Amino acid sequence: MNGPASGDADGQIYTLHGKAGNTPASLVEVEVADSAPYEIRIRGLVKESTFKKADLQTLTELRYVPGSNSFSLHDVLTNHADYPHDYQIIYHSNFGTPILEEGARFLAPMSSISPFNDYAKSGLKTWQTYQGPTKDFDEMVFNIQPLADENHQTLAAVVNKAGDKGASIQFDTRQLPVLTLWKNTDTVKQGYVTGIEPGTATPIR
């Protein structure tokens, strides 16, 4: 399972990208409603197993109504092993142009933010805004503690400079209590992109 690189009480290190990142779904279903609004549902089952360690299954369902400007994801993660195991998950939602540009902004309610490393610390003063494509720009990562409403819902977004284009992610902080912001405003060919990444834990190094 994709999850933050971090450790548990026993010192076990979890890599940022688990086997699930390169594992195709073993079962895929597509369902289209036969009456308006003709909702489309796509389901996929991904199995990740390691001898004597993990046996995790993730059932993902994507729901979309034609013509809508949004879609929803519903995941069910099940430990099929005979023993309890620690699993972590982070949702990599990446955005580029035309939303990402010089002067674009990241927006989210939060109680705290911390830099991933010393390099990110140097960008704290301008962490909410984006540069244009910049040669030799390294990845900057910020760990965020989001604030939520009375229903534990919160929202994180990236909008362009003019504020007329954007994308947002809504999530439940009971399930995904932390948020990671990934900024990679390198050259276009090298990868001009930013990531809004809710998860169960923040990356560490």
DOLO-811087 format. One record per residue (C-alpha): residue number from 1; residue in three letters; z, y negated, x. Coordinates in Angstrom, 2 decimals. Layout:
// DOLO-811087
+-----+-----+---------+---------+---------+
:   n : res :      zz :      yy :      xx :
+-----+-----+---------+---------+---------+
: NUM : ala :       Z :       Y :       X :
...
+-----+-----+---------+---------+---------+
// end
This chain:
// DOLO-811087
+-----+-----+---------+---------+---------+
:   n : res :      zz :      yy :      xx :
+-----+-----+---------+---------+---------+
:   1 : met :    0.00 :    0.00 :    0.00 :
:   2 : asn :   -0.79 :   -3.46 :    1.23 :
:   3 : gly :    2.50 :   -5.10 :    2.00 :
:   4 : pro :    4.16 :   -7.61 :    4.27 :
:   5 : ala :    4.80 :   -6.58 :    7.85 :
:   6 : ser :    8.56 :   -6.27 :    7.79 :
:   7 : gly :   11.45 :   -3.92 :    8.50 :
:   8 : asp :   14.07 :   -2.14 :    6.44 :
:   9 : ala :   17.72 :   -1.43 :    7.19 :
:  10 : asp :   16.71 :    1.52 :    9.37 :
:  11 : gly :   14.38 :   -0.56 :   11.49 :
:  12 : gln :   11.22 :    0.91 :    9.96 :
:  13 : ile :    8.24 :   -1.44 :   10.40 :
:  14 : tyr :    5.79 :   -1.75 :    7.53 :
:  15 : thr :    2.33 :   -2.88 :    8.55 :
:  16 : leu :    0.64 :   -5.71 :    6.69 :
:  17 : his :   -2.24 :   -3.50 :    5.56 :
:  18 : gly :   -1.33 :    0.01 :    4.48 :
:  19 : lys :   -3.77 :    2.84 :    3.88 :
:  20 : ala :   -4.45 :    1.58 :    0.37 :
:  21 : gly :   -6.43 :   -1.34 :    1.80 :
:  22 : asn :   -9.22 :    1.06 :    2.80 :
:  23 : thr :   -8.78 :    3.73 :    0.13 :
:  24 : pro :  -11.28 :    3.85 :   -2.75 :
:  25 : ala :  -10.02 :    4.49 :   -6.26 :
:  26 : ser :  -10.00 :    8.19 :   -7.14 :
:  27 : leu :  -10.42 :    7.42 :  -10.83 :
:  28 : val :  -12.32 :    4.49 :  -12.34 :
:  29 : glu :  -12.67 :    3.72 :  -16.05 :
:  30 : val :  -14.46 :    0.88 :  -17.85 :
:  31 : glu :  -13.69 :    0.10 :  -21.48 :
:  32 : val :  -15.44 :   -2.55 :  -23.59 :
:  33 : ala :  -14.08 :   -3.47 :  -27.00 :
:  34 : asp :  -16.61 :   -3.03 :  -29.82 :
:  35 : ser :  -15.46 :   -6.13 :  -31.68 :
:  36 : ala :  -15.00 :   -9.79 :  -30.76 :
:  37 : pro :  -13.88 :  -11.08 :  -28.31 :
:  38 : tyr :  -15.25 :   -7.90 :  -26.61 :
:  39 : glu :  -12.52 :   -7.64 :  -24.02 :
:  40 : ile :  -13.48 :   -5.67 :  -20.91 :
:  41 : arg :  -10.89 :   -3.44 :  -19.25 :
:  42 : ile :  -11.45 :   -1.88 :  -15.83 :
:  43 : arg :   -8.91 :    0.65 :  -14.57 :
:  44 : gly :   -8.64 :    2.26 :  -11.15 :
:  45 : leu :   -6.18 :    4.73 :   -9.64 :
:  46 : val :   -5.42 :    4.57 :   -5.90 :
:  47 : lys :   -3.37 :    7.27 :   -4.21 :
:  48 : glu :   -1.66 :    6.74 :   -0.86 :
:  49 : ser :    0.08 :    9.71 :    0.70 :
:  50 : thr :    1.47 :   10.60 :    4.11 :
:  51 : phe :    2.91 :   13.99 :    5.03 :
:  52 : lys :    6.68 :   13.97 :    4.45 :
:  53 : lys :    6.67 :   10.22 :    3.82 :
:  54 : ala :    4.74 :    8.35 :    1.16 :
:  55 : asp :    3.29 :    9.55 :   -2.13 :
:  56 : leu :    2.50 :    6.34 :   -3.96 :
:  57 : gln :    0.06 :    5.92 :   -6.83 :
:  58 : thr :   -1.12 :    2.55 :   -8.08 :
:  59 : leu :   -2.85 :    2.24 :  -11.43 :
:  60 : thr :   -4.55 :   -1.14 :  -11.73 :
:  61 : glu :   -6.02 :   -2.57 :  -14.92 :
:  62 : leu :   -8.12 :   -5.74 :  -14.91 :
:  63 : arg :   -8.68 :   -7.42 :  -18.28 :
:  64 : tyr :  -11.36 :  -10.02 :  -18.92 :
:  65 : val :  -12.77 :  -11.69 :  -22.03 :
:  66 : pro :  -16.43 :  -12.72 :  -21.56 :
:  67 : gly :  -16.73 :  -16.49 :  -21.26 :
:  68 : ser :  -13.10 :  -16.94 :  -20.20 :
:  69 : asn :  -12.17 :  -18.77 :  -17.00 :
:  70 : ser :   -9.37 :  -16.32 :  -16.23 :
:  71 : phe :   -8.56 :  -12.63 :  -15.96 :
:  72 : ser :   -5.33 :  -10.66 :  -15.82 :
:  73 : leu :   -4.12 :   -7.79 :  -13.65 :
:  74 : his :   -1.55 :   -5.21 :  -14.68 :
:  75 : asp :   -0.40 :   -2.74 :  -12.03 :
:  76 : val :    1.83 :    0.30 :  -12.38 :
:  77 : leu :    3.22 :    1.59 :   -9.07 :
:  78 : thr :    4.74 :    5.08 :   -9.16 :
:  79 : asn :    6.53 :    6.99 :   -6.42 :
:  80 : his :    5.49 :   10.64 :   -6.88 :
:  81 : ala :    7.49 :   11.89 :   -3.89 :
:  82 : asp :   10.59 :   14.04 :   -4.30 :
:  83 : tyr :   12.62 :   11.41 :   -2.45 :
:  84 : pro :   13.03 :    7.66 :   -2.90 :
:  85 : his :   10.94 :    5.52 :   -0.54 :
:  86 : asp :   10.64 :    1.83 :    0.24 :
:  87 : tyr :    7.34 :    0.29 :   -0.81 :
:  88 : gln :    6.24 :   -3.31 :   -0.56 :
:  89 : ile :    3.26 :   -5.13 :   -1.98 :
:  90 : ile :    1.50 :   -8.43 :   -1.42 :
:  91 : tyr :   -1.51 :   -9.70 :   -3.38 :
:  92 : his :   -4.13 :  -11.24 :   -1.12 :
:  93 : ser :   -5.99 :  -13.78 :   -3.27 :
:  94 : asn :   -8.38 :  -15.68 :   -1.03 :
:  95 : phe :  -10.33 :  -18.86 :   -1.81 :
:  96 : gly :  -13.02 :  -20.81 :    0.02 :
:  97 : thr :  -15.62 :  -23.43 :   -0.79 :
:  98 : pro :  -16.33 :  -25.26 :   -3.05 :
:  99 : ile :  -12.60 :  -25.46 :   -3.83 :
: 100 : leu :  -11.50 :  -25.44 :   -0.21 :
: 101 : glu :  -12.58 :  -28.58 :    1.63 :
: 102 : glu :  -11.12 :  -31.42 :    3.64 :
: 103 : gly :   -8.45 :  -33.02 :    1.46 :
: 104 : ala :   -7.94 :  -29.98 :   -0.78 :
: 105 : arg :   -4.34 :  -29.39 :   -1.83 :
: 106 : phe :   -1.98 :  -26.49 :   -2.46 :
: 107 : leu :    0.34 :  -26.87 :   -5.45 :
: 108 : ala :    3.37 :  -24.79 :   -6.46 :
: 109 : pro :    6.97 :  -25.37 :   -7.61 :
: 110 : met :    9.38 :  -24.16 :   -4.95 :
: 111 : ser :   12.95 :  -24.31 :   -3.72 :
: 112 : ser :   12.19 :  -23.81 :   -0.03 :
: 113 : ile :    9.44 :  -23.27 :    2.52 :
: 114 : ser :    9.61 :  -21.91 :    6.07 :
: 115 : pro :    6.97 :  -21.51 :    8.79 :
: 116 : phe :    5.93 :  -18.02 :    9.86 :
: 117 : asn :    6.01 :  -18.92 :   13.58 :
: 118 : asp :    6.06 :  -21.88 :   15.98 :
: 119 : tyr :    2.37 :  -22.55 :   15.41 :
: 120 : ala :    2.93 :  -22.88 :   11.67 :
: 121 : lys :    5.97 :  -25.06 :   12.37 :
: 122 : ser :    3.63 :  -27.58 :   13.98 :
: 123 : gly :    1.78 :  -27.88 :   10.65 :
: 124 : leu :    4.79 :  -28.44 :    8.39 :
: 125 : lys :    4.07 :  -32.15 :    7.89 :
: 126 : thr :    0.65 :  -31.42 :    6.39 :
: 127 : trp :    1.17 :  -27.91 :    5.02 :
: 128 : gln :    0.13 :  -28.84 :    1.45 :
: 129 : thr :   -3.26 :  -30.28 :    2.44 :
: 130 : tyr :   -6.30 :  -28.75 :    4.10 :
: 131 : gln :   -8.59 :  -29.78 :    6.92 :
: 132 : gly :  -12.31 :  -29.31 :    6.85 :
: 133 : pro :  -13.73 :  -26.48 :    8.98 :
: 134 : thr :  -12.01 :  -26.87 :   12.37 :
: 135 : lys :  -13.02 :  -25.00 :   15.51 :
: 136 : asp :  -10.18 :  -23.11 :   17.23 :
: 137 : phe :   -7.87 :  -23.45 :   14.22 :
: 138 : asp :   -5.58 :  -20.42 :   14.23 :
: 139 : glu :   -4.01 :  -18.88 :   11.15 :
: 140 : met :   -1.04 :  -20.76 :    9.67 :
: 141 : val :    1.35 :  -18.91 :    7.40 :
: 142 : phe :    4.15 :  -20.39 :    5.31 :
: 143 : asn :    6.83 :  -18.43 :    3.44 :
: 144 : ile :    7.77 :  -19.94 :    0.09 :
: 145 : gln :   10.60 :  -19.34 :   -2.37 :
: 146 : pro :    8.98 :  -20.20 :   -5.72 :
: 147 : leu :   10.68 :  -21.73 :   -8.73 :
: 148 : ala :   10.03 :  -20.25 :  -12.17 :
: 149 : asp :   10.53 :  -21.16 :  -15.84 :
: 150 : glu :   13.00 :  -19.56 :  -18.25 :
: 151 : asn :   10.64 :  -16.59 :  -18.65 :
: 152 : his :   10.47 :  -16.08 :  -14.87 :
: 153 : gln :    6.83 :  -17.21 :  -14.80 :
: 154 : thr :    5.47 :  -19.44 :  -12.05 :
: 155 : leu :    2.13 :  -20.79 :  -10.92 :
: 156 : ala :    0.49 :  -21.50 :   -7.57 :
: 157 : ala :   -2.84 :  -23.25 :   -7.17 :
: 158 : val :   -5.36 :  -24.70 :   -4.76 :
: 159 : val :   -7.49 :  -27.66 :   -5.91 :
: 160 : asn :  -10.28 :  -29.60 :   -4.26 :
: 161 : lys :   -9.91 :  -33.20 :   -3.11 :
: 162 : ala :  -11.22 :  -34.69 :   -6.36 :
: 163 : gly :   -9.02 :  -32.43 :   -8.47 :
: 164 : asp :  -11.92 :  -31.24 :  -10.63 :
: 165 : lys :  -12.19 :  -27.72 :   -9.17 :
: 166 : gly :   -9.41 :  -25.27 :   -8.56 :
: 167 : ala :   -7.95 :  -21.82 :   -8.94 :
: 168 : ser :   -4.44 :  -20.72 :   -9.84 :
: 169 : ile :   -2.35 :  -17.57 :   -9.96 :
: 170 : gln :    0.43 :  -16.99 :  -12.46 :
: 171 : phe :    3.02 :  -14.32 :  -11.69 :
: 172 : asp :    6.46 :  -13.04 :  -12.66 :
: 173 : thr :    9.11 :  -13.74 :  -10.04 :
: 174 : arg :   11.18 :  -10.75 :  -11.17 :
: 175 : gln :    8.38 :   -8.52 :   -9.91 :
: 176 : leu :    7.00 :  -10.72 :   -7.12 :
: 177 : pro :    9.90 :  -12.91 :   -5.96 :
: 178 : val :    8.30 :  -14.57 :   -2.93 :
: 179 : leu :    5.06 :  -16.37 :   -2.12 :
: 180 : thr :    3.06 :  -16.61 :    1.09 :
: 181 : leu :    0.53 :  -19.34 :    1.82 :
: 182 : trp :   -2.14 :  -18.41 :    4.36 :
: 183 : lys :   -4.26 :  -21.22 :    5.80 :
: 184 : asn :   -7.28 :  -20.38 :    7.95 :
: 185 : thr :   -9.41 :  -23.50 :    8.12 :
: 186 : asp :  -11.50 :  -22.25 :   11.03 :
: 187 : thr :  -15.28 :  -22.71 :   11.16 :
: 188 : val :  -17.29 :  -21.49 :    8.18 :
: 189 : lys :  -18.80 :  -18.57 :   10.10 :
: 190 : gln :  -15.44 :  -17.61 :   11.56 :
: 191 : gly :  -13.75 :  -17.72 :    8.16 :
: 192 : tyr :  -12.92 :  -20.93 :    6.28 :
: 193 : val :  -10.46 :  -19.59 :    3.74 :
: 194 : thr :   -6.97 :  -19.87 :    2.30 :
: 195 : gly :   -4.80 :  -17.26 :    0.64 :
: 196 : ile :   -2.26 :  -17.52 :   -2.19 :
: 197 : glu :   -0.20 :  -14.37 :   -1.83 :
: 198 : pro :    2.70 :  -13.47 :   -4.13 :
: 199 : gly :    4.62 :  -10.39 :   -3.06 :
: 200 : thr :    7.87 :   -8.49 :   -2.80 :
: 201 : ala :    8.62 :   -9.73 :    0.73 :
: 202 : thr :    7.30 :  -12.26 :    3.20 :
: 203 : pro :    5.56 :  -11.26 :    6.45 :
: 204 : ile :    7.54 :  -11.30 :    9.68 :
: 205 : arg :    6.45 :  -10.85 :   13.28 :
+-----+-----+---------+---------+---------+
// end
